Amino acid sequence: AQTMNQLVAGLVERGLVERRRHHTHGRILTLHLTKAGEAALADALAVAAVEEERMLNGFSSRERQQLLGYLERCVETLGPP
């Protein structure tokens, strides 16, 4: 919990997220992306897509499907956190 609070505080300080009071429960705070946060997320997703394509460049379509299947099995095996 302490580590998560520090991560969130850093995002708030950088202007990427903001805390808002819950509309029915005044003691609950919710997190929302700011415009800057949305832009940073879009940039990160674009970089990730380029790197993913670069990483998979040497795989055939069939090999990509096999890899995806293996990764999905890994996730299923791990189960919920």
Biopython code that builds the backbone (N, CA, C, O; Angstrom):
import numpy as np
from Bio.PDB.StructureBuilder import StructureBuilder

atoms = [
    (1, "ALA", "N", (0.822, -1.196, 0.000)),
    (1, "ALA", "CA", (0.000, 0.000, 0.000)),
    (1, "ALA", "C", (0.869, 1.264, 0.000)),
    (1, "ALA", "O", (0.563, 2.242, -0.682)),
    (2, "GLN", "N", (1.944, 1.225, 0.769)),
    (2, "GLN", "CA", (2.814, 2.397, 0.841)),
    (2, "GLN", "C", (3.492, 2.651, -0.505)),
    (2, "GLN", "O", (3.595, 3.796, -0.946)),
    (3, "THR", "N", (3.952, 1.586, -1.152)),
    (3, "THR", "CA", (4.601, 1.736, -2.457)),
    (3, "THR", "C", (3.614, 2.278, -3.478)),
    (3, "THR", "O", (3.961, 3.158, -4.266)),
    (4, "MET", "N", (2.394, 1.766, -3.473)),
    (4, "MET", "CA", (1.377, 2.244, -4.412)),
    (4, "MET", "C", (1.082, 3.715, -4.166)),
    (4, "MET", "O", (0.931, 4.490, -5.110)),
    (5, "ASN", "N", (1.001, 4.098, -2.901)),
    (5, "ASN", "CA", (0.742, 5.498, -2.582)),
    (5, "ASN", "C", (1.858, 6.392, -3.099)),
    (5, "ASN", "O", (1.595, 7.490, -3.590)),
    (6, "GLN", "N", (3.098, 5.936, -2.995)),
    (6, "GLN", "CA", (4.229, 6.716, -3.505)),
    (6, "GLN", "C", (4.169, 6.830, -5.027)),
    (6, "GLN", "O", (4.443, 7.895, -5.581)),
    (7, "LEU", "N", (3.811, 5.733, -5.706)),
    (7, "LEU", "CA", (3.682, 5.773, -7.170)),
    (7, "LEU", "C", (2.595, 6.756, -7.594)),
    (7, "LEU", "O", (2.790, 7.563, -8.502)),
    (8, "VAL", "N", (1.455, 6.676, -6.926)),
    (8, "VAL", "CA", (0.347, 7.578, -7.256)),
    (8, "VAL", "C", (0.741, 9.025, -6.973)),
    (8, "VAL", "O", (0.444, 9.916, -7.768)),
    (9, "ALA", "N", (1.408, 9.262, -5.845)),
    (9, "ALA", "CA", (1.832, 10.630, -5.514)),
    (9, "ALA", "C", (2.745, 11.179, -6.609)),
    (9, "ALA", "O", (2.635, 12.350, -6.975)),
    (10, "GLY", "N", (3.641, 10.349, -7.133)),
    (10, "GLY", "CA", (4.518, 10.787, -8.216)),
    (10, "GLY", "C", (3.743, 11.142, -9.472)),
    (10, "GLY", "O", (4.057, 12.124, -10.143)),
    (11, "LEU", "N", (2.724, 10.340, -9.794)),
    (11, "LEU", "CA", (1.893, 10.630, -10.968)),
    (11, "LEU", "C", (1.103, 11.924, -10.779)),
    (11, "LEU", "O", (0.936, 12.704, -11.717)),
    (12, "VAL", "N", (0.620, 12.140, -9.557)),
    (12, "VAL", "CA", (-0.112, 13.376, -9.258)),
    (12, "VAL", "C", (0.826, 14.574, -9.382)),
    (12, "VAL", "O", (0.470, 15.584, -9.988)),
    (13, "GLU", "N", (2.024, 14.462, -8.809)),
    (13, "GLU", "CA", (2.996, 15.564, -8.871)),
    (13, "GLU", "C", (3.366, 15.912, -10.308)),
    (13, "GLU", "O", (3.596, 17.077, -10.632)),
    (14, "ARG", "N", (3.423, 14.897, -11.167)),
    (14, "ARG", "CA", (3.770, 15.128, -12.573)),
    (14, "ARG", "C", (2.567, 15.594, -13.391)),
    (14, "ARG", "O", (2.703, 15.897, -14.576)),
    (15, "GLY", "N", (1.400, 15.652, -12.769)),
    (15, "GLY", "CA", (0.207, 16.128, -13.468)),
    (15, "GLY", "C", (-0.405, 15.106, -14.405)),
    (15, "GLY", "O", (-1.146, 15.468, -15.319)),
    (16, "LEU", "N", (-0.100, 13.814, -14.185)),
    (16, "LEU", "CA", (-0.618, 12.779, -15.079)),
    (16, "LEU", "C", (-1.945, 12.198, -14.605)),
    (16, "LEU", "O", (-2.745, 11.724, -15.411)),
    (17, "VAL", "N", (-2.173, 12.237, -13.295)),
    (17, "VAL", "CA", (-3.458, 11.803, -12.736)),
    (17, "VAL", "C", (-3.893, 12.826, -11.693)),
    (17, "VAL", "O", (-3.096, 13.616, -11.186)),
    (18, "GLU", "N", (-5.180, 12.780, -11.397)),
    (18, "GLU", "CA", (-5.703, 13.626, -10.331)),
    (18, "GLU", "C", (-6.607, 12.786, -9.450)),
    (18, "GLU", "O", (-7.252, 11.841, -9.904)),
    (19, "ARG", "N", (-6.636, 13.155, -8.180)),
    (19, "ARG", "CA", (-7.514, 12.484, -7.233)),
    (19, "ARG", "C", (-8.817, 13.270, -7.167)),
    (19, "ARG", "O", (-8.825, 14.500, -7.142)),
    (20, "ARG", "N", (-9.929, 12.514, -7.139)),
    (20, "ARG", "CA", (-11.247, 13.158, -6.983)),
    (20, "ARG", "C", (-12.026, 12.400, -5.911)),
    (20, "ARG", "O", (-11.878, 11.189, -5.748)),
    (21, "ARG", "N", (-12.842, 13.129, -5.203)),
    (21, "ARG", "CA", (-13.708, 12.493, -4.214)),
    (21, "ARG", "C", (-14.805, 11.713, -4.941)),
    (21, "ARG", "O", (-15.343, 12.163, -5.953)),
    (22, "HIS", "N", (-15.118, 10.552, -4.410)),
    (22, "HIS", "CA", (-16.204, 9.736, -4.956)),
    (22, "HIS", "C", (-17.516, 10.495, -4.793)),
    (22, "HIS", "O", (-17.714, 11.188, -3.794)),
    (23, "HIS", "N", (-18.409, 10.368, -5.765)),
    (23, "HIS", "CA", (-19.626, 11.183, -5.749)),
    (23, "HIS", "C", (-20.609, 10.807, -4.641)),
    (23, "HIS", "O", (-21.438, 11.635, -4.262)),
    (24, "THR", "N", (-20.541, 9.574, -4.108)),
    (24, "THR", "CA", (-21.454, 9.209, -3.021)),
    (24, "THR", "C", (-20.741, 8.900, -1.714)),
    (24, "THR", "O", (-21.362, 8.941, -0.652)),
    (25, "HIS", "N", (-19.464, 8.595, -1.769)),
    (25, "HIS", "CA", (-18.697, 8.274, -0.571)),
    (25, "HIS", "C", (-17.556, 9.281, -0.443)),
    (25, "HIS", "O", (-16.509, 9.123, -1.070)),
    (26, "GLY", "N", (-17.758, 10.293, 0.354)),
    (26, "GLY", "CA", (-16.818, 11.399, 0.469)),
    (26, "GLY", "C", (-15.419, 11.016, 0.905)),
    (26, "GLY", "O", (-14.468, 11.744, 0.623)),
    (27, "ARG", "N", (-15.270, 9.885, 1.590)),
    (27, "ARG", "CA", (-13.944, 9.488, 2.057)),
    (27, "ARG", "C", (-13.164, 8.699, 1.006)),
    (27, "ARG", "O", (-11.961, 8.483, 1.151)),
    (28, "ILE", "N", (-13.843, 8.277, -0.034)),
    (28, "ILE", "CA", (-13.181, 7.509, -1.092)),
    (28, "ILE", "C", (-12.629, 8.473, -2.137)),
    (28, "ILE", "O", (-13.330, 9.372, -2.602)),
    (29, "LEU", "N", (-11.360, 8.272, -2.497)),
    (29, "LEU", "CA", (-10.738, 9.054, -3.561)),
    (29, "LEU", "C", (-10.571, 8.161, -4.789)),
    (29, "LEU", "O", (-10.142, 7.012, -4.679)),
    (30, "THR", "N", (-10.908, 8.691, -5.939)),
    (30, "THR", "CA", (-10.713, 7.963, -7.186)),
    (30, "THR", "C", (-9.630, 8.660, -8.003)),
    (30, "THR", "O", (-9.407, 9.861, -7.854)),
    (31, "LEU", "N", (-8.972, 7.911, -8.851)),
    (31, "LEU", "CA", (-7.914, 8.460, -9.698)),
    (31, "LEU", "C", (-8.429, 8.593, -11.120)),
    (31, "LEU", "O", (-9.152, 7.731, -11.618)),
    (32, "HIS", "N", (-8.048, 9.680, -11.762)),
    (32, "HIS", "CA", (-8.463, 9.946, -13.137)),
    (32, "HIS", "C", (-7.280, 10.496, -13.915)),
    (32, "HIS", "O", (-6.524, 11.330, -13.417)),
    (33, "LEU", "N", (-7.132, 10.015, -15.148)),
    (33, "LEU", "CA", (-6.089, 10.561, -16.011)),
    (33, "LEU", "C", (-6.402, 12.010, -16.349)),
    (33, "LEU", "O", (-7.553, 12.365, -16.606)),
    (34, "THR", "N", (-5.385, 12.829, -16.347)),
    (34, "THR", "CA", (-5.514, 14.197, -16.836)),
    (34, "THR", "C", (-5.274, 14.178, -18.353)),
    (34, "THR", "O", (-4.952, 13.135, -18.922)),
    (35, "LYS", "N", (-5.429, 15.310, -18.983)),
    (35, "LYS", "CA", (-5.106, 15.399, -20.416)),
    (35, "LYS", "C", (-3.653, 15.022, -20.660)),
    (35, "LYS", "O", (-3.334, 14.321, -21.620)),
    (36, "ALA", "N", (-2.771, 15.497, -19.775)),
    (36, "ALA", "CA", (-1.349, 15.150, -19.892)),
    (36, "ALA", "C", (-1.147, 13.646, -19.700)),
    (36, "ALA", "O", (-0.319, 13.037, -20.376)),
    (37, "GLY", "N", (-1.904, 13.052, -18.779)),
    (37, "GLY", "CA", (-1.822, 11.616, -18.556)),
    (37, "GLY", "C", (-2.298, 10.826, -19.761)),
    (37, "GLY", "O", (-1.708, 9.808, -20.123)),
    (38, "GLU", "N", (-3.369, 11.302, -20.380)),
    (38, "GLU", "CA", (-3.873, 10.645, -21.590)),
    (38, "GLU", "C", (-2.847, 10.718, -22.712)),
    (38, "GLU", "O", (-2.648, 9.748, -23.444)),
    (39, "ALA", "N", (-2.199, 11.864, -22.846)),
    (39, "ALA", "CA", (-1.171, 12.027, -23.887)),
    (39, "ALA", "C", (0.035, 11.125, -23.605)),
    (39, "ALA", "O", (0.578, 10.506, -24.520)),
    (40, "ALA", "N", (0.450, 11.055, -22.339)),
    (40, "ALA", "CA", (1.585, 10.193, -21.976)),
    (40, "ALA", "C", (1.252, 8.729, -22.225)),
    (40, "ALA", "O", (2.098, 7.972, -22.702)),
    (41, "LEU", "N", (0.030, 8.326, -21.908)),
    (41, "LEU", "CA", (-0.396, 6.951, -22.156)),
    (41, "LEU", "C", (-0.402, 6.653, -23.649)),
    (41, "LEU", "O", (0.073, 5.598, -24.070)),
    (42, "ALA", "N", (-0.930, 7.563, -24.449)),
    (42, "ALA", "CA", (-0.951, 7.369, -25.908)),
    (42, "ALA", "C", (0.468, 7.245, -26.456)),
    (42, "ALA", "O", (0.730, 6.397, -27.310)),
    (43, "ASP", "N", (1.383, 8.082, -25.974)),
    (43, "ASP", "CA", (2.784, 8.005, -26.404)),
    (43, "ASP", "C", (3.398, 6.662, -26.027)),
    (43, "ASP", "O", (4.089, 6.041, -26.834)),
    (44, "ALA", "N", (3.144, 6.215, -24.794)),
    (44, "ALA", "CA", (3.704, 4.948, -24.325)),
    (44, "ALA", "C", (3.158, 3.773, -25.133)),
    (44, "ALA", "O", (3.904, 2.853, -25.469)),
    (45, "LEU", "N", (1.870, 3.796, -25.445)),
    (45, "LEU", "CA", (1.276, 2.722, -26.239)),
    (45, "LEU", "C", (1.848, 2.695, -27.650)),
    (45, "LEU", "O", (2.053, 1.622, -28.218)),
    (46, "ALA", "N", (2.108, 3.869, -28.218)),
    (46, "ALA", "CA", (2.695, 3.936, -29.555)),
    (46, "ALA", "C", (4.109, 3.360, -29.551)),
    (46, "ALA", "O", (4.479, 2.614, -30.457)),
    (47, "VAL", "N", (4.893, 3.702, -28.544)),
    (47, "VAL", "CA", (6.253, 3.161, -28.426)),
    (47, "VAL", "C", (6.202, 1.653, -28.245)),
    (47, "VAL", "O", (6.973, 0.923, -28.868)),
    (48, "ALA", "N", (5.296, 1.184, -27.395)),
    (48, "ALA", "CA", (5.164, -0.255, -27.154)),
    (48, "ALA", "C", (4.788, -0.995, -28.437)),
    (48, "ALA", "O", (5.307, -2.081, -28.696)),
    (49, "ALA", "N", (3.895, -0.421, -29.240)),
    (49, "ALA", "CA", (3.483, -1.061, -30.491)),
    (49, "ALA", "C", (4.653, -1.178, -31.460)),
    (49, "ALA", "O", (4.813, -2.206, -32.118)),
    (50, "VAL", "N", (5.467, -0.135, -31.553)),
    (50, "VAL", "CA", (6.640, -0.168, -32.430)),
    (50, "VAL", "C", (7.619, -1.233, -31.958)),
    (50, "VAL", "O", (8.142, -2.002, -32.765)),
    (51, "GLU", "N", (7.867, -1.279, -30.651)),
    (51, "GLU", "CA", (8.816, -2.250, -30.105)),
    (51, "GLU", "C", (8.293, -3.674, -30.234)),
    (51, "GLU", "O", (9.064, -4.601, -30.486)),
    (52, "GLU", "N", (6.982, -3.851, -30.061)),
    (52, "GLU", "CA", (6.388, -5.177, -30.232)),
    (52, "GLU", "C", (6.569, -5.661, -31.661)),
    (52, "GLU", "O", (6.935, -6.813, -31.893)),
    (53, "GLU", "N", (6.316, -4.790, -32.603)),
    (53, "GLU", "CA", (6.483, -5.168, -34.016)),
    (53, "GLU", "C", (7.936, -5.485, -34.313)),
    (53, "GLU", "O", (8.233, -6.446, -35.022)),
    (54, "ARG", "N", (8.844, -4.682, -33.773)),
    (54, "ARG", "CA", (10.269, -4.933, -33.975)),
    (54, "ARG", "C", (10.678, -6.275, -33.379)),
    (54, "ARG", "O", (11.446, -7.021, -33.987)),
    (55, "MET", "N", (10.166, -6.579, -32.191)),
    (55, "MET", "CA", (10.486, -7.820, -31.503)),
    (55, "MET", "C", (9.978, -9.035, -32.283)),
    (55, "MET", "O", (10.644, -10.069, -32.323)),
    (56, "LEU", "N", (8.815, -8.913, -32.894)),
    (56, "LEU", "CA", (8.186, -10.046, -33.573)),
    (56, "LEU", "C", (8.519, -10.113, -35.057)),
    (56, "LEU", "O", (8.040, -11.005, -35.758)),
    (57, "ASN", "N", (9.323, -9.195, -35.536)),
    (57, "ASN", "CA", (9.626, -9.094, -36.962)),
    (57, "ASN", "C", (10.145, -10.401, -37.557)),
    (57, "ASN", "O", (9.837, -10.710, -38.708)),
    (58, "GLY", "N", (10.921, -11.170, -36.806)),
    (58, "GLY", "CA", (11.504, -12.398, -37.325)),
    (58, "GLY", "C", (10.589, -13.609, -37.248)),
    (58, "GLY", "O", (10.994, -14.708, -37.624)),
    (59, "PHE", "N", (9.356, -13.429, -36.765)),
    (59, "PHE", "CA", (8.417, -14.535, -36.634)),
    (59, "PHE", "C", (7.425, -14.549, -37.793)),
    (59, "PHE", "O", (6.978, -13.503, -38.264)),
    (60, "SER", "N", (7.094, -15.755, -38.238)),
    (60, "SER", "CA", (6.022, -15.882, -39.241)),
    (60, "SER", "C", (4.684, -15.657, -38.548)),
    (60, "SER", "O", (4.608, -15.614, -37.320)),
    (61, "SER", "N", (3.641, -15.516, -39.339)),
    (61, "SER", "CA", (2.302, -15.331, -38.788)),
    (61, "SER", "C", (1.927, -16.517, -37.901)),
    (61, "SER", "O", (1.358, -16.337, -36.824)),
    (62, "ARG", "N", (2.241, -17.707, -38.349)),
    (62, "ARG", "CA", (1.936, -18.923, -37.576)),
    (62, "ARG", "C", (2.710, -18.925, -36.260)),
    (62, "ARG", "O", (2.157, -19.269, -35.215)),
    (63, "GLU", "N", (3.972, -18.548, -36.305)),
    (63, "GLU", "CA", (4.784, -18.510, -35.092)),
    (63, "GLU", "C", (4.264, -17.468, -34.105)),
    (63, "GLU", "O", (4.303, -17.677, -32.893)),
    (64, "ARG", "N", (3.781, -16.354, -34.626)),
    (64, "ARG", "CA", (3.210, -15.329, -33.754)),
    (64, "ARG", "C", (1.981, -15.870, -33.030)),
    (64, "ARG", "O", (1.801, -15.642, -31.834)),
    (65, "GLN", "N", (1.140, -16.588, -33.767)),
    (65, "GLN", "CA", (-0.054, -17.177, -33.154)),
    (65, "GLN", "C", (0.323, -18.206, -32.093)),
    (65, "GLN", "O", (-0.305, -18.268, -31.036)),
    (66, "GLN", "N", (1.340, -19.007, -32.369)),
    (66, "GLN", "CA", (1.798, -19.992, -31.387)),
    (66, "GLN", "C", (2.316, -19.294, -30.133)),
    (66, "GLN", "O", (1.989, -19.688, -29.013)),
    (67, "LEU", "N", (3.115, -18.270, -30.326)),
    (67, "LEU", "CA", (3.663, -17.526, -29.193)),
    (67, "LEU", "C", (2.548, -16.927, -28.356)),
    (67, "LEU", "O", (2.580, -17.009, -27.128)),
    (68, "LEU", "N", (1.565, -16.328, -29.007)),
    (68, "LEU", "CA", (0.430, -15.753, -28.296)),
    (68, "LEU", "C", (-0.283, -16.832, -27.482)),
    (68, "LEU", "O", (-0.654, -16.599, -26.331)),
    (69, "GLY", "N", (-0.474, -17.997, -28.070)),
    (69, "GLY", "CA", (-1.109, -19.104, -27.352)),
    (69, "GLY", "C", (-0.308, -19.523, -26.129)),
    (69, "GLY", "O", (-0.877, -19.780, -25.069)),
    (70, "TYR", "N", (1.004, -19.592, -26.274)),
    (70, "TYR", "CA", (1.866, -19.963, -25.140)),
    (70, "TYR", "C", (1.782, -18.918, -24.023)),
    (70, "TYR", "O", (1.697, -19.259, -22.844)),
    (71, "LEU", "N", (1.805, -17.653, -24.413)),
    (71, "LEU", "CA", (1.729, -16.586, -23.410)),
    (71, "LEU", "C", (0.380, -16.588, -22.695)),
    (71, "LEU", "O", (0.315, -16.362, -21.486)),
    (72, "GLU", "N", (-0.692, -16.842, -23.437)),
    (72, "GLU", "CA", (-2.018, -16.913, -22.816)),
    (72, "GLU", "C", (-2.082, -18.070, -21.820)),
    (72, "GLU", "O", (-2.684, -17.940, -20.754)),
    (73, "ARG", "N", (-1.460, -19.204, -22.167)),
    (73, "ARG", "CA", (-1.404, -20.337, -21.249)),
    (73, "ARG", "C", (-0.621, -19.983, -19.991)),
    (73, "ARG", "O", (-1.004, -20.379, -18.890)),
    (74, "CYS", "N", (0.465, -19.246, -20.143)),
    (74, "CYS", "CA", (1.248, -18.814, -18.977)),
    (74, "CYS", "C", (0.373, -17.976, -18.048)),
    (74, "CYS", "O", (0.383, -18.175, -16.833)),
    (75, "VAL", "N", (-0.375, -17.050, -18.612)),
    (75, "VAL", "CA", (-1.244, -16.183, -17.804)),
    (75, "VAL", "C", (-2.314, -17.012, -17.107)),
    (75, "VAL", "O", (-2.588, -16.806, -15.925)),
    (76, "GLU", "N", (-2.919, -17.947, -17.831)),
    (76, "GLU", "CA", (-3.949, -18.810, -17.229)),
    (76, "GLU", "C", (-3.374, -19.628, -16.097)),
    (76, "GLU", "O", (-4.016, -19.795, -15.060)),
    (77, "THR", "N", (-2.160, -20.144, -16.286)),
    (77, "THR", "CA", (-1.525, -20.967, -15.264)),
    (77, "THR", "C", (-1.255, -20.157, -13.995)),
    (77, "THR", "O", (-1.413, -20.663, -12.885)),
    (78, "LEU", "N", (-0.851, -18.911, -14.163)),
    (78, "LEU", "CA", (-0.596, -18.061, -12.995)),
    (78, "LEU", "C", (-1.871, -17.770, -12.220)),
    (78, "LEU", "O", (-1.850, -17.672, -10.993)),
    (79, "GLY", "N", (-2.975, -17.632, -12.931)),
    (79, "GLY", "CA", (-4.251, -17.327, -12.268)),
    (79, "GLY", "C", (-4.280, -15.909, -11.730)),
    (79, "GLY", "O", (-3.413, -15.093, -12.042)),
    (80, "PRO", "N", (-5.289, -15.629, -10.919)),
    (80, "PRO", "CA", (-5.411, -14.276, -10.359)),
    (80, "PRO", "C", (-4.238, -13.955, -9.438)),
    (80, "PRO", "O", (-3.657, -14.847, -8.820)),
    (81, "PRO", "N", (-3.896, -12.658, -9.354)),
    (81, "PRO", "CA", (-2.787, -12.271, -8.455)),
    (81, "PRO", "C", (-3.111, -12.514, -7.000)),
    (81, "PRO", "O", (-2.284, -12.240, -6.130)),
]
sb = StructureBuilder()
sb.init_structure("model")
sb.init_model(0)
sb.init_chain("A")
sb.init_seg("    ")
for serial, (resi, resn, name, xyz) in enumerate(atoms, 1):
    if name == "N":
        sb.init_residue(resn, " ", resi, " ")
    sb.init_atom(name, np.array(xyz, "f"), 0.0, 1.0, " ", f" {name:<3s}", serial, name[0])
structure = sb.get_structure()
